[in-house]
Amino acid sequence: MPGHQFAELTWEEARALPPDGLALLPIGAIEAHGPHLPLATDVIIAEAVAASAAERLRARGRSAVVLPTLAYTAAPFAQAFDGTVSGHADHITGQIVDIARSFSGRPVGMLVLVNAHFDPAHLEALGEAVAICRSEGLLPVAYPDFTRRALAAQLGDEFASGACHAGRYEGSIVLAVRPDLVRIDRMRALPANPASLVTAIREGKTSFADAGGPEAYFGFPADATAEEGAALLDVLSGLVVDAADPQAP
């Protein structure tokens, strides 16, 4: 078998996967992430977390493959910024449900959503997809929602505060995974923007600009480090593993 990327398998190799195997689905977006991070930041993070989690699951003796990334979804908060690709939320819901239907009965036993995009419309779409999968009795879906308070608290003060778009949290992870895509000089010169997106959403704001992020970033980007990014990846992949395989030691 050439690797653990599902799309690299032949159909016969896919048929040979064990029925209790796990299929990890990275989910991101193409949207503005300040003047210093790439449009694909969420995609990069989701793929890195999924790859790390799959490796840890295999170390536990579980079969785990990584599916091709879902990179286009609802991103209305960033749609005013050039480069953002935002679609209807029901499209991402439909894609996830279709994937679950395709896998029901073959060749894996659980779909694991590894999401790194936190626009409210997108999160609602993911919740709807999980609900449909459960109501239709499709294969089990594990979805560790990192925005939930108990999980967010494990991802650092910036993330927990809600001021975490293209800030220290995301900047650190991209520095750890794809430092070549970070505009370092620009990032180090950016002033802190502690405005909380969580608070803005509660107040009814619907765009980054209205929420206090005229350059499409929130948090403390100048404080990002690759070392912190590696530590965050370890925590994130651990949360995915715990959601996908909670009974394992």
Protein Blocks (a to p, Z undefined) as FASTA:
>chain_A
ZZjcfklpcfklmmmpcfkbccdddddddddehjkbcfklmmmmmmmmmmmmmmmmmmno
pacddddddfbdcdfklmmpghiacddfklmmmmmmmmmmmmgopacfbdcdddfbfbfk
lmmmmmmmmmmmmmnopacdddddfkbmklmmmnojklmnopaghilklmmmmmmmmmml
pcfklmmmpccdfbcfklmmmnopabfklnopanopahjfklpcfklmmmmmmmmmmmmm
mmmmmmbZZ
